[in-house]
Amino acid sequence: MKNKKAEFDYIIRIAGEGGDGVISCGELIAQAAARTEFHVFTFITYPAEMRGGYSMIQIRISDLTIHSMGSAADCLVVFNQEALDNSDTILKKGGILLYEPEAVDVKGFEEEYTLIPISFSSLSKEAAAGKVGKNVVALGALGHLLGVDTAMLNKLLYERYGSKGE
């Protein structure tokens, strides 16, 4: 029997410091993919500390059944230097690196990856009047990258954070 090849198989890793909303962001993008009838596999590493320390979530999205988290990411989102240092070898050559330019040094990555600087903290501060919410900025960027309907992302955000108010 011949194995069927996936038409869509994409791996995203989101990494940062515990408390940055790394896991929430990944869970929301995974939910968005699952609600559009894709198969989803997630792998999470929590920091030992309650707040702070390296944290990451890896999400694999495919149109076929998934049996593992995969080995190399197509897209890496990092909020700080430690996140890049702990995850740089996971990114495929030619992959996409979304990063916080004020906190991450990407020298040496220019030739092998597509670099997309996004000021997650500044944008969230402008939109939400505080640092809380940079994960939502990252979610929006990932949603755009993957072609996720904005209305679906807004619904997921409301379901998860609606009880907190505007």
TIBAVEX-329610 format. One record per residue: x, y, z of N, C-alpha, C in turn; residue number from 1; chain; residue in one letter. Coordinates in nm, 3 decimals. Each point is the difference from the previous one (the first is absolute). Layout:
BEGIN
R        nX        nY        nZ       caX       caY       caZ        cX        cY        cZ     k   c   r
R         X         Y         Z         X         Y         Z         X         Y         Z   NUM   A   a
...
END
This chain:
BEGIN
R        nX        nY        nZ       caX       caY       caZ        cX        cY        cZ     k   c   r
R     0.084    -0.116     0.000    -0.084     0.116     0.000     0.089     0.124     0.000     1   A   m
R    -0.029     0.093    -0.087     0.079     0.122    -0.012    -0.049     0.104     0.101     2   A   k
R     0.095     0.063     0.070    -0.036     0.105     0.095    -0.042     0.125    -0.073     3   A   n
R    -0.106     0.062     0.049    -0.048     0.124    -0.056     0.088     0.114     0.052     4   A   k
R     0.036     0.093    -0.085     0.084     0.114     0.038    -0.089     0.119     0.034     5   A   k
R     0.030     0.063     0.111    -0.077     0.117     0.043     0.017     0.115    -0.098     6   A   a
R    -0.109     0.069    -0.028     0.007     0.120    -0.083     0.042     0.120     0.086     7   A   e
R    -0.036    -0.007     0.128     0.036     0.107     0.093     0.054    -0.063     0.126     8   A   f
R     0.123     0.032     0.035     0.064    -0.050     0.121     0.095     0.110     0.047     9   A   d
R    -0.038     0.071     0.104     0.072     0.121     0.042     0.027    -0.006     0.149    10   A   y
R     0.123     0.032     0.038     0.040    -0.004     0.141     0.039     0.141     0.046    11   A   i
R    -0.060     0.040     0.111     0.027     0.131     0.061     0.052    -0.023     0.141    12   A   i
R     0.105     0.071     0.037     0.044     0.002     0.140    -0.008     0.144     0.048    13   A   r
R    -0.059     0.018     0.117    -0.009     0.130     0.065     0.077    -0.013     0.131    14   A   i
R     0.093     0.091     0.023     0.085    -0.012     0.119     0.021     0.137     0.064    15   A   a
R     0.014    -0.002     0.130     0.024     0.122     0.075     0.016    -0.032     0.146    16   A   g
R    -0.032     0.096     0.082     0.012    -0.015     0.144    -0.135    -0.038     0.057    17   A   e
R     0.000    -0.085     0.100    -0.124    -0.034     0.068    -0.071     0.127     0.043    18   A   g
R    -0.127     0.011    -0.026    -0.075     0.122     0.031    -0.020     0.090    -0.119    19   A   g
R     0.070    -0.028    -0.112    -0.015     0.081    -0.122    -0.125    -0.036    -0.079    20   A   d
R    -0.066    -0.108     0.037    -0.117    -0.043    -0.076     0.035    -0.092    -0.116    21   A   g
R     0.119    -0.057     0.005     0.049    -0.090    -0.105    -0.096    -0.117    -0.021    22   A   v
R    -0.034    -0.067     0.110    -0.085    -0.119    -0.007    -0.140     0.038    -0.048    23   A   i
R    -0.055     0.108     0.055    -0.133     0.045    -0.042    -0.005     0.030    -0.149    24   A   s
R     0.100     0.068    -0.049     0.006     0.033    -0.142    -0.001    -0.128    -0.084    25   A   c
R     0.083    -0.096     0.036     0.006    -0.125    -0.073    -0.129    -0.079     0.007    26   A   g
R    -0.060    -0.002     0.119    -0.126    -0.073     0.015    -0.109     0.063    -0.087    27   A   e
R    -0.002     0.132    -0.009    -0.102     0.068    -0.080     0.020    -0.026    -0.150    28   A   l
R     0.124     0.001    -0.046     0.022    -0.028    -0.143    -0.032    -0.147    -0.029    29   A   i
R     0.027    -0.088     0.096    -0.035    -0.141    -0.016    -0.152    -0.018    -0.005    30   A   a
R    -0.072     0.072     0.085    -0.147    -0.006    -0.001    -0.055     0.051    -0.133    31   A   q
R     0.058     0.108    -0.050    -0.046     0.054    -0.128     0.018    -0.103    -0.111    32   A   a
R     0.115    -0.066    -0.001     0.026    -0.103    -0.102    -0.096    -0.117     0.015    33   A   a
R    -0.023    -0.044     0.124    -0.089    -0.113     0.024    -0.143     0.032    -0.042    34   A   a
R    -0.042     0.123     0.018    -0.136     0.039    -0.037    -0.018     0.015    -0.151    35   A   r
R     0.109     0.000    -0.072    -0.009     0.003    -0.146     0.027    -0.138    -0.058    36   A   t
R    -0.017    -0.101     0.083     0.008    -0.141    -0.038     0.139    -0.050    -0.035    37   A   e
R     0.103     0.070     0.050     0.136    -0.052    -0.012     0.027    -0.090     0.120    38   A   f
R     0.098    -0.086    -0.014     0.047    -0.081     0.111     0.109     0.081     0.070    39   A   h
R     0.004    -0.011     0.134     0.094     0.080     0.077     0.069    -0.088     0.104    40   A   v
R     0.131     0.025     0.018     0.079    -0.068     0.103     0.079     0.109     0.070    41   A   f
R    -0.008     0.005     0.133     0.077     0.101     0.074     0.094    -0.067     0.099    42   A   t
R     0.109     0.070     0.025     0.099    -0.043     0.099     0.039     0.123     0.079    43   A   f
R    -0.006    -0.007     0.132     0.022     0.117     0.085     0.113    -0.027     0.099    44   A   i
R     0.085     0.101     0.019     0.102    -0.002     0.105    -0.027     0.118     0.093    45   A   t
R    -0.034    -0.031     0.123    -0.024     0.103     0.100     0.129     0.029     0.077    46   A   y
R     0.018     0.125     0.044     0.116     0.029     0.083    -0.019    -0.056     0.140    47   A   p
R     0.109    -0.020     0.070    -0.006    -0.050     0.137    -0.059     0.106     0.093    48   A   a
R     0.023     0.127    -0.032    -0.049     0.110     0.083    -0.145     0.030    -0.033    49   A   e
R    -0.071     0.065     0.093    -0.138     0.042    -0.026    -0.003     0.108    -0.107    50   A   m
R     0.092     0.092     0.007     0.009     0.106    -0.100     0.148     0.017    -0.033    51   A   r
R     0.031     0.003    -0.128     0.138     0.011    -0.042     0.052    -0.135    -0.043    52   A   g
R     0.116    -0.003    -0.060     0.058    -0.124    -0.049    -0.051    -0.034    -0.139    53   A   g
R     0.077    -0.077    -0.072    -0.031    -0.036    -0.138    -0.129    -0.084    -0.009    54   A   y
R    -0.084     0.040    -0.091    -0.127    -0.068    -0.024    -0.022    -0.010    -0.150    55   A   s
R    -0.058    -0.110    -0.046    -0.028    -0.010    -0.143    -0.116    -0.095    -0.026    56   A   m
R    -0.062     0.023    -0.115    -0.102    -0.090    -0.051     0.028    -0.022    -0.148    57   A   i
R    -0.008    -0.124    -0.042     0.017    -0.032    -0.141    -0.133    -0.055    -0.050    58   A   q
R    -0.045     0.053    -0.113    -0.128    -0.037    -0.058     0.025    -0.053    -0.140    59   A   i
R    -0.049    -0.119    -0.026     0.007    -0.057    -0.134    -0.141    -0.007    -0.054    60   A   r
R    -0.020     0.054    -0.118    -0.131     0.007    -0.064     0.010    -0.072    -0.134    61   A   i
R    -0.093    -0.091    -0.024     0.004    -0.077    -0.124    -0.141    -0.035    -0.046    62   A   s
R    -0.011    -0.029    -0.129    -0.128    -0.045    -0.051    -0.018    -0.151     0.016    63   A   d
R     0.104    -0.068     0.046    -0.007    -0.143     0.028     0.026    -0.026     0.148    64   A   l
R    -0.030    -0.120     0.045     0.026    -0.038     0.139     0.148     0.019     0.033    65   A   t
R     0.026     0.052     0.120     0.136     0.029     0.045     0.037    -0.099     0.111    66   A   i
R     0.121    -0.055    -0.009     0.044    -0.097     0.101     0.117     0.049     0.084    67   A   h
R     0.055     0.118    -0.032     0.111     0.054     0.078     0.002     0.151    -0.011    68   A   s
R     0.083     0.063     0.083     0.008     0.146    -0.003     0.084     0.051    -0.117    69   A   m
R     0.066    -0.091    -0.071     0.085     0.042    -0.112     0.138     0.037     0.050    70   A   g
R     0.090     0.021    -0.093     0.138     0.025     0.041     0.049     0.142    -0.026    71   A   s
R    -0.045     0.063    -0.105     0.049     0.134    -0.033    -0.117     0.094    -0.023    72   A   a
R     0.010     0.120     0.057    -0.108     0.098    -0.010     0.009     0.080    -0.129    73   A   a
R    -0.116     0.028    -0.056    -0.010     0.088    -0.116    -0.001     0.146     0.045    74   A   d
R    -0.048     0.023     0.122    -0.011     0.134     0.054     0.037    -0.002     0.148    75   A   c
R     0.081     0.096     0.040     0.041     0.015     0.139    -0.034     0.142     0.045    76   A   l
R    -0.072     0.010     0.111    -0.035     0.129     0.059     0.074     0.009     0.133    77   A   v
R     0.082     0.105     0.017     0.074     0.016     0.126    -0.021     0.139     0.058    78   A   v
R    -0.019     0.002     0.133    -0.021     0.125     0.071     0.126     0.054     0.065    79   A   f
R     0.103    -0.084     0.016     0.123     0.047     0.063     0.120    -0.080    -0.051    80   A   n
R     0.118     0.043     0.039     0.124    -0.063    -0.048     0.013    -0.145     0.047    81   A   q
R    -0.036    -0.025     0.124     0.008    -0.137     0.052    -0.086    -0.095    -0.085    82   A   e
R    -0.116     0.048    -0.042    -0.089    -0.083    -0.082     0.067    -0.034    -0.133    83   A   a
R     0.066     0.098    -0.061     0.070    -0.027    -0.126     0.118    -0.094     0.024    84   A   l
R     0.076     0.025     0.104     0.116    -0.084     0.030    -0.038    -0.146     0.026    85   A   d
R    -0.117    -0.022     0.061    -0.045    -0.135     0.029    -0.075    -0.067    -0.115    86   A   n
R    -0.034     0.077    -0.103    -0.084    -0.055    -0.107     0.057     0.017    -0.140    87   A   s
R     0.115     0.065    -0.013     0.049     0.034    -0.135     0.028    -0.122    -0.087    88   A   d
R     0.038    -0.112     0.057     0.032    -0.117    -0.082    -0.124    -0.074    -0.049    89   A   t
R    -0.116     0.034     0.052    -0.124    -0.066    -0.041    -0.055     0.057    -0.132    90   A   i
R     0.041     0.123    -0.036    -0.056     0.066    -0.118     0.062    -0.053    -0.128    91   A   l
R    -0.087    -0.039    -0.095     0.045    -0.050    -0.131     0.073     0.110    -0.076    92   A   k
R     0.096    -0.037    -0.080     0.065     0.096    -0.090    -0.110     0.057    -0.090    93   A   k
R    -0.001     0.131    -0.012    -0.104     0.066    -0.079    -0.126     0.028     0.080    94   A   g
R    -0.002    -0.041     0.129    -0.118     0.020     0.084    -0.019     0.147     0.036    95   A   g
R    -0.112     0.026     0.066    -0.039     0.136     0.038     0.029     0.021     0.148    96   A   i
R     0.069     0.109     0.031     0.030     0.036     0.139    -0.069     0.133     0.031    97   A   l
R    -0.102    -0.005     0.086    -0.066     0.120     0.049     0.062     0.029     0.137    98   A   l
R     0.046     0.121     0.020     0.074     0.030     0.123    -0.022     0.143     0.047    99   A   y
R     0.023     0.020     0.128    -0.008     0.131     0.064     0.134     0.071    -0.023   100   A   e
R     0.007     0.098    -0.091     0.129     0.059    -0.035     0.070     0.073     0.114   101   A   p
R    -0.076     0.047     0.098     0.059     0.070     0.114     0.065    -0.097     0.098   102   A   e
R    -0.032    -0.129    -0.011     0.048    -0.096     0.099     0.082    -0.115    -0.059   103   A   a
R     0.004    -0.010    -0.133     0.062    -0.117    -0.062     0.102     0.044    -0.106   104   A   v
R     0.120    -0.055     0.010     0.106     0.025    -0.098    -0.001    -0.113    -0.102   105   A   d
R    -0.029     0.034    -0.125    -0.011    -0.102    -0.105     0.119     0.002    -0.097   106   A   v
R     0.109     0.063     0.042     0.120    -0.001    -0.086     0.040    -0.143    -0.031   107   A   k
R     0.027    -0.027    -0.127     0.037    -0.134    -0.043    -0.117    -0.080    -0.053   108   A   g
R    -0.120     0.050     0.017    -0.119    -0.071    -0.047    -0.050     0.053    -0.135   109   A   f
R     0.053     0.113    -0.043    -0.052     0.070    -0.118     0.002    -0.083    -0.127   110   A   e
R     0.101    -0.080    -0.020     0.015    -0.071    -0.127    -0.079    -0.129    -0.008   111   A   e
R    -0.030    -0.062     0.113    -0.065    -0.131    -0.002    -0.149     0.002     0.030   112   A   e
R    -0.052     0.112     0.051    -0.139     0.005     0.044    -0.068     0.128    -0.048   113   A   y
R    -0.131    -0.003    -0.004    -0.079     0.120    -0.026    -0.025     0.065     0.136   114   A   t
R     0.053     0.118     0.020    -0.011     0.070     0.128    -0.114     0.100    -0.003   115   A   l
R    -0.087    -0.008     0.100    -0.111     0.094     0.011     0.003     0.061     0.140   116   A   i
R     0.055     0.123     0.012     0.001     0.066     0.130    -0.138     0.055     0.033   117   A   p
R    -0.050    -0.031     0.117    -0.130     0.053     0.046     0.019     0.045     0.144   118   A   i
R    -0.028     0.125     0.026     0.013     0.054     0.136    -0.122    -0.041     0.082   119   A   s
R    -0.003    -0.127     0.039    -0.115    -0.055     0.073    -0.037     0.086     0.120   120   A   f
R     0.101     0.035     0.082    -0.026     0.077     0.123    -0.054     0.138    -0.030   121   A   s
R     0.063     0.072    -0.092    -0.044     0.135    -0.035    -0.140     0.000    -0.058   122   A   s
R    -0.026    -0.093    -0.091    -0.132    -0.006    -0.062    -0.108    -0.035     0.103   123   A   l
R     0.031    -0.090     0.092    -0.099    -0.035     0.101    -0.022     0.116     0.096   124   A   s
R     0.108     0.074     0.028    -0.012     0.117     0.088    -0.090     0.105    -0.064   125   A   k
R     0.017     0.022    -0.129    -0.085     0.096    -0.072    -0.145    -0.045    -0.002   126   A   e
R    -0.021    -0.129    -0.024    -0.136    -0.052    -0.015    -0.067    -0.029     0.134   127   A   a
R     0.077    -0.046     0.098    -0.060    -0.047     0.126     0.046     0.078     0.122   128   A   a
R     0.073     0.109    -0.022     0.048     0.085     0.109     0.081    -0.076     0.104   129   A   a
R     0.073    -0.102    -0.043     0.087    -0.074     0.091     0.070    -0.112    -0.072   130   A   g
R     0.102    -0.054     0.063     0.078    -0.108    -0.062    -0.082    -0.128    -0.018   131   A   k
R    -0.098    -0.019     0.086    -0.084    -0.118    -0.012    -0.066     0.004    -0.136   132   A   v
R     0.013    -0.106    -0.074    -0.064    -0.004    -0.130     0.095    -0.015    -0.116   133   A   g
R     0.131    -0.005     0.024     0.090    -0.018    -0.114    -0.022    -0.135    -0.067   134   A   k
R    -0.051    -0.096     0.075    -0.033    -0.129    -0.059    -0.116     0.014    -0.099   135   A   n
R    -0.088     0.096     0.024    -0.112     0.024    -0.092     0.051     0.063    -0.129   136   A   v
R     0.100     0.085     0.009     0.062     0.056    -0.119     0.064    -0.113    -0.082   137   A   v
R     0.070    -0.090     0.068     0.060    -0.115    -0.068    -0.107    -0.089    -0.062   138   A   a
R    -0.110    -0.019     0.070    -0.112    -0.079    -0.053    -0.053     0.062    -0.128   139   A   l
R    -0.015     0.130    -0.001    -0.046     0.069    -0.120     0.096    -0.018    -0.117   140   A   g
R     0.129     0.010     0.028     0.101    -0.018    -0.105    -0.004    -0.143    -0.055   141   A   a
R    -0.010    -0.098     0.090    -0.008    -0.140    -0.044    -0.129    -0.026    -0.076   142   A   l
R    -0.108     0.057     0.048    -0.128    -0.014    -0.069     0.009     0.054    -0.142   143   A   g
R     0.062     0.114    -0.015     0.018     0.059    -0.133     0.088    -0.090    -0.088   144   A   h
R     0.108    -0.047     0.057     0.093    -0.086    -0.072    -0.068    -0.128    -0.050   145   A   l
R    -0.088    -0.056     0.082    -0.068    -0.125    -0.034    -0.134     0.020    -0.071   146   A   l
R    -0.042     0.125    -0.013    -0.127     0.027    -0.067    -0.122    -0.034     0.084   147   A   g
R     0.013     0.011     0.132    -0.112    -0.028     0.091    -0.094     0.121    -0.001   148   A   v
R    -0.129    -0.028    -0.006    -0.102     0.103     0.001     0.009     0.083     0.129   149   A   d
R     0.003     0.132    -0.014     0.011     0.089     0.115    -0.118    -0.016     0.095   150   A   t
R    -0.119    -0.022    -0.056    -0.118    -0.018     0.085     0.016    -0.123     0.089   151   A   a
R     0.062    -0.105    -0.052     0.022    -0.121     0.082     0.096     0.030     0.113   152   A   m
R     0.109     0.072    -0.029     0.097     0.035     0.105    -0.067     0.087     0.107   153   A   l
R    -0.082     0.097    -0.044    -0.070     0.084     0.097    -0.093    -0.083     0.088   154   A   n
R    -0.068    -0.096    -0.058    -0.090    -0.087     0.076     0.079    -0.082     0.103   155   A   k
R     0.113    -0.055    -0.043     0.084    -0.077     0.092     0.052     0.086     0.114   156   A   l
R     0.042     0.122    -0.033     0.047     0.092     0.104    -0.111     0.033     0.099   157   A   l
R    -0.120     0.023    -0.053    -0.113     0.031     0.088    -0.032    -0.120     0.089   158   A   y
R     0.001    -0.120    -0.056    -0.028    -0.120     0.079     0.102    -0.016     0.113   159   A   e
R     0.124     0.029    -0.029     0.105    -0.021     0.099     0.012     0.114     0.100   160   A   r
R    -0.012     0.125    -0.048     0.026     0.115     0.085    -0.121     0.090     0.022   161   A   y
R    -0.115    -0.035    -0.054    -0.119     0.085     0.009    -0.040     0.036     0.141   162   A   g
R     0.022    -0.089     0.093    -0.038     0.026     0.139     0.086     0.108     0.065   163   A   s
R     0.112     0.035    -0.065     0.090     0.103     0.054    -0.042     0.140    -0.041   164   A   k
R    -0.100     0.010    -0.089    -0.046     0.130    -0.048     0.079     0.044    -0.121   165   A   g
R    -0.024     0.124    -0.042     0.065     0.056    -0.119     0.150    -0.001     0.017   166   A   e
END
